Amino acid sequence: MLNQSQAPVERMFQALGDPTRRALYERLSRGPASVSELADPLPMSLPAVFQHLQILEASGLIRSEKRGRVRTCRVEAGGLREMEKWIAGRRAMWERALDRLGEYLAAQDDAQPPRRRG
């Protein structure tokens, strides 16, 4: 089960770190499905699939609702936004660092005396 004291982005990465949960999320990205529909193609018990779905729901990636005896799951519209923000922050940091490296290397090239051809 997920550690609820973790930051939301950590819970999402942990939830999607499992191949079964990634497959469930991919299936739900194509549209809502009942737990039994999600479990049907998987080589595991219905309770095991339900545990995976609970982890995805606790991480904020999906939501579910129960009507009568049927529990239907769907992708949470804003679920990946936290991950996207985290990734964008890392990307911006690395782009700035690589830009500085490029500037430094260009300055080093400009500072080198011309080579004599012999």
Buried (B, 14 or more C-beta within 10 A) or exposed (E): EBEEEEEBBBBBBBBBEBEBBBBBBEBBEEEBBBBEEBBEEBEEEEEEBBBBBBBBBBBBBBBBEEEEEEBBBBBBEEBBBBBEEBEEEEEEEEEEEEEEEEEEEEEEEEEEEEEEEE
